[in-house]
Amino acid sequence: MKAAVITGVGAVEVTTVDDPTCGPREVVVDVAACGLCGTDLHILQGEFAPTLPVVPGHEFAGTVVEIGSQVTEVAVGDRVAVDPSLYCYECRMCRAGKNNLCERWAAIGVTTSGGAAEYAVAPVANCVKLPDHVRTEDAALIEPLSCAVRGYDVLRTQLASRVLIYGSGTMGLMMLQLGKLTGASSIEIVDLNPDRLETARQLGVTATAATPDELDRPGGWDVVIDATGNEKAIQDGLGRVAKGGTFLQFGVSDYSARVTIEPYKIYNQEITITGSMAVLRSFERAADLFATGVLDPDVFISDRVPLDNYAGALDQFKAGKGRKIQVLP
């Protein structure tokens, strides 16, 4: 089969690899669409994935074409979205119910072959069947949405919170949509990309700006979310949290990123600094939300390109052009 392969740091090619086979409790999925994510860029930099080469692609959906001998939950022909998370269920974190912090954490498309290929293998437990009205290609958005749902699980926001989001890419926009659902009184977004800010305005953001200095919030925000991973944005955001507020590190930063905190301010103003890592008991809820139309795929997906153009799609994503970019095997 044809697949994109990250062969080494900074190197990616589309080539032919062996067709996948599934174990007793696994299925083979004919991939309809696979979304690009910032994590893919980190893998290309040699981060996240412990070993290269690897077939990337952890945001994907498709049709089941083969099932293992012990699979009864889905059948050949079922359309599914795939949760890429792979846990050991044995370590201290897993036993504590914090599987996303598994000491042997792995993920389809990160540590094992993923959906940037014609076919991908997944445990049947990770497959969620799609309702008839959801297009298979669109359902690749469920995985990033499940990460956003996890982010709001961590935040546990109160009604009428004032929210500031750094970044209006796919994840920032998803946090905007969920913020509206969770009853924020205002949501403001900062970004240097005017096209992305226009999309945020289309989705009903309260206000947009290139910097929070342009926004009228002298006391800060109850919730500040970084969806960029950029250390300058993170550093700025830490100083924008209101008394008693929360800063959520949601964007994936480089391993080398560093910021400065003010311990006395954190203590004296009871500021919470927290993070949200991937997916935890949120994939099925995201699939349910997606089925209700919480996101408009035609707004979120800006580009659908053939798998042969995977390297070019990564370059486009890295340049910040478009919103969610999908490859279609």
C-alpha positions in Angstrom: 0.0 0.0 0.0 1.0 3.6 -0.3 1.9 5.6 2.8 3.7 8.7 3.9 6.7 7.9 6.0 8.8 10.2 8.2 12.1 8.5 7.6 14.3 10.7 9.7 14.5 14.1 11.2 13.2 16.6 8.6 12.7 13.9 6.0 9.4 12.6 4.7 8.5 10.6 1.6 5.4 8.9 0.1 6.3 5.3 -0.7 5.0 1.7 -0.8 5.0 -0.2 2.4 3.6 -3.6 3.4 -0.2 -4.0 3.7 -1.2 -4.1 7.4 -2.6 -7.2 9.1 -4.7 -7.2 12.2 -4.6 -9.2 15.4 -7.5 -10.9 17.1 -8.9 -7.7 18.6 -7.9 -5.3 15.9 -9.4 -4.1 12.6 -8.0 -2.7 9.3 -9.4 0.6 8.3 -9.5 1.9 4.7 -8.6 5.5 5.5 -10.9 8.1 4.0 -9.1 11.2 5.4 -6.2 12.0 7.7 -5.8 15.4 9.3 -2.4 17.1 9.9 -1.6 18.3 13.4 1.2 20.2 15.1 2.2 16.9 16.6 3.2 15.8 13.1 5.6 18.7 12.9 7.1 17.7 16.2 7.6 14.1 15.0 9.3 15.5 11.9 11.7 17.3 14.3 12.4 14.1 16.1 10.2 14.8 19.1 7.3 12.7 20.4 8.0 9.6 18.4 10.7 7.4 20.1 11.9 5.9 16.9 11.9 6.7 13.2 10.8 5.8 10.6 7.1 6.0 11.3 3.9 6.4 9.3 2.3 9.5 10.9 -1.4 10.4 11.1 -3.3 10.2 14.4 -6.4 12.0 13.2 -8.2 9.7 10.8 -11.5 8.0 9.9 -12.5 5.4 7.4 -14.2 2.1 6.6 -13.5 -1.2 8.2 -12.3 -3.7 5.6 -11.0 -6.5 7.8 -11.7 -7.6 11.3 -9.8 -9.8 13.7 -11.0 -13.3 14.8 -12.3 -12.0 18.1 -14.0 -8.8 16.9 -17.8 -8.6 17.3 -18.3 -4.9 18.0 -17.9 -3.7 14.3 -18.3 -5.4 11.0 -16.7 -5.0 7.6 -18.3 -2.0 5.9 -18.8 0.0 9.1 -17.5 3.6 9.0 -15.5 4.5 12.1 -13.4 7.3 13.6 -10.3 6.1 15.5 -9.0 7.1 18.9 -5.3 6.9 18.4 -4.5 6.5 22.1 -2.7 3.3 23.2 -2.3 2.6 26.9 -0.7 -0.2 28.9 -3.5 -0.3 31.6 -0.9 -1.6 34.0 1.2 1.3 35.2 0.5 3.5 38.2 -1.0 6.3 36.0 -3.3 3.9 34.2 -4.4 2.3 37.5 -5.2 5.8 38.8 -7.4 6.5 35.8 -5.0 8.9 34.2 -4.3 6.8 31.1 -3.3 9.7 29.0 -0.2 10.0 31.3 0.5 6.3 30.9 4.2 5.5 31.6 4.2 3.4 28.4 2.1 5.9 26.4 1.9 5.2 22.7 -0.4 6.3 19.9 -1.3 5.3 16.4 0.4 7.6 14.0 2.9 8.7 16.7 4.7 5.6 17.9 3.1 3.0 15.5 1.9 3.3 11.9 -0.9 5.7 11.5 -3.5 7.0 9.1 -1.3 8.8 6.5 -1.7 5.7 4.4 -4.2 3.8 2.4 -4.9 1.4 5.3 -4.3 1.6 9.1 -4.7 -0.9 11.9 -6.5 0.0 15.2 -7.8 -1.9 18.2 -11.5 -2.4 17.9 -11.9 -0.7 21.3 -10.5 2.5 19.7 -13.1 2.6 16.9 -16.3 4.6 17.2 -19.0 3.9 14.6 -20.3 6.9 12.7 -24.0 7.8 12.3 -25.3 7.9 8.7 -25.4 11.7 8.4 -21.7 12.2 9.3 -19.4 12.2 6.3 -16.5 9.8 6.8 -13.9 12.3 5.7 -15.3 14.9 8.1 -15.0 12.5 11.0 -11.3 12.9 11.1 -12.0 16.1 13.0 -13.3 14.0 16.0 -9.8 13.3 17.3 -8.7 17.0 17.7 -12.2 17.8 19.0 -11.7 15.1 21.7 -8.4 16.8 22.7 -10.4 20.1 23.1 -13.0 18.3 25.2 -10.3 17.0 27.4 -9.0 20.6 27.7 -12.3 21.8 29.0 -12.4 18.8 31.4 -9.2 20.1 32.9 -10.4 23.7 33.1 -13.7 22.9 34.8 -14.7 26.5 34.0 -17.5 28.3 35.7 -20.4 30.0 33.9 -19.7 33.5 32.7 -15.9 33.1 32.6 -14.0 35.6 30.6 -11.7 33.7 28.2 -8.7 34.7 26.2 -7.3 32.2 23.6 -3.9 32.6 21.9 -4.1 31.2 18.4 -7.0 30.8 16.0 -5.8 27.7 14.2 -7.9 24.5 14.3 -7.4 23.9 18.1 -8.0 27.6 19.1 -11.2 27.6 17.1 -12.4 24.4 18.6 -11.7 25.8 22.1 -13.7 28.8 21.0 -16.7 26.6 20.0 -16.5 24.6 23.3 -16.1 27.8 25.3 -19.4 29.0 23.9 -21.0 25.7 24.9 -19.7 25.9 28.4 -21.2 29.3 29.1 -18.3 31.8 28.8 -19.5 35.4 29.0 -16.8 36.5 26.5 -14.2 34.8 24.4 -11.4 36.8 22.8 -8.7 35.5 20.5 -5.3 36.9 19.6 -3.4 35.8 16.5 -1.0 37.4 14.0 -2.8 35.7 11.1 -5.6 37.9 9.8 -7.3 35.1 7.8 -7.6 32.9 10.8 -9.0 35.8 12.9 -11.6 36.2 10.2 -12.7 32.6 10.7 -12.9 33.2 14.4 -15.2 36.2 13.7 -17.3 34.0 11.4 -17.7 31.6 14.4 -18.9 34.3 16.7 -15.9 35.2 18.8 -16.4 38.3 21.1 -13.4 40.1 19.8 -10.1 39.5 17.9 -6.8 41.3 18.0 -3.1 40.8 17.1 -2.2 41.4 20.7 -4.1 41.4 24.0 -3.0 45.1 24.4 -5.7 45.9 21.8 -8.4 44.4 24.0 -10.0 46.2 26.9 -9.4 43.8 29.8 -7.2 45.6 32.4 -7.9 43.1 35.1 -7.0 40.1 32.9 -9.0 37.1 32.0 -10.5 34.3 34.2 -9.2 31.7 31.7 -6.2 32.1 29.4 -5.6 29.3 26.9 -2.5 28.9 24.8 -3.3 27.0 21.6 0.0 27.9 19.9 2.9 26.3 21.7 4.8 29.4 21.0 6.9 30.4 24.0 6.4 34.2 23.4 2.7 33.7 23.4 2.9 31.5 26.5 5.0 34.1 28.3 2.6 36.8 27.5 -0.4 34.8 28.4 0.9 33.9 31.9 0.8 37.6 32.6 -2.8 38.1 31.5 -4.5 35.8 34.0 -6.8 37.5 36.4 -6.8 37.0 40.1 -8.1 33.5 40.9 -7.8 32.6 37.2 -6.4 29.7 35.3 -3.8 29.4 32.5 -4.1 26.3 30.3 -1.2 25.1 28.3 -3.0 23.4 25.4 -0.7 24.0 22.5 2.3 21.6 22.0 5.5 23.5 22.4 9.0 22.5 21.4 10.9 20.6 24.0 13.3 23.5 24.3 10.7 26.1 25.0 11.1 28.0 28.3 9.1 30.7 30.1 9.5 32.5 33.4 6.8 32.4 36.1 6.3 34.6 39.1 5.9 32.3 42.2 4.8 35.1 44.5 2.0 36.2 42.1 0.9 32.6 41.7 0.6 32.3 45.4 -0.8 35.7 46.2 -3.4 35.8 43.5 -4.2 32.0 43.6 -3.5 31.5 39.9 -3.7 28.0 38.5 -1.3 26.9 35.8 -2.2 23.5 34.2 -1.9 21.5 31.1 -4.0 19.2 29.0 -2.4 16.1 27.4 -4.2 14.5 24.4 -7.3 12.4 25.0 -8.8 11.0 28.2 -12.3 9.5 28.2 -13.3 12.2 25.8 -13.3 10.6 22.3 -16.8 9.2 22.5 -18.2 12.5 23.9 -16.5 14.3 21.1 -18.0 12.0 18.5 -21.5 12.6 20.1 -20.9 16.4 19.9 -19.6 16.2 16.4 -22.8 14.3 15.4 -24.9 17.1 16.8 -23.1 19.6 14.5 -21.1 21.4 17.1 -18.5 22.1 14.4 -19.1 22.9 10.7 -16.5 20.8 8.8 -16.7 23.1 5.8 -15.5 25.9 8.0 -12.8 24.0 9.8 -11.4 22.0 6.9 -9.6 24.4 4.5 -7.7 21.9 2.3 -8.1 18.3 1.2 -5.0 17.1 -0.7 -3.9 13.8 -2.1 -1.6 11.6 -0.1 1.1 12.1 -2.7 1.3 15.7 -1.7 1.9 14.9 2.0 5.2 16.7 2.2 3.8 19.8 0.6 0.8 19.7 2.9 3.2 19.7 5.9 5.0 22.7 4.5 1.7 24.5 4.1 0.7 23.7 7.6 4.1 24.8 9.0 3.7 28.1 7.1 0.3 28.7 8.9 -1.7 28.7 5.7 -5.3 27.5 5.9 -7.0 25.8 8.8 -7.3 22.0 9.1 -5.5 20.4 6.2 -6.5 16.8 5.4 -4.7 14.2 3.2 -6.9 11.8 1.3 -5.2 8.4 0.6 
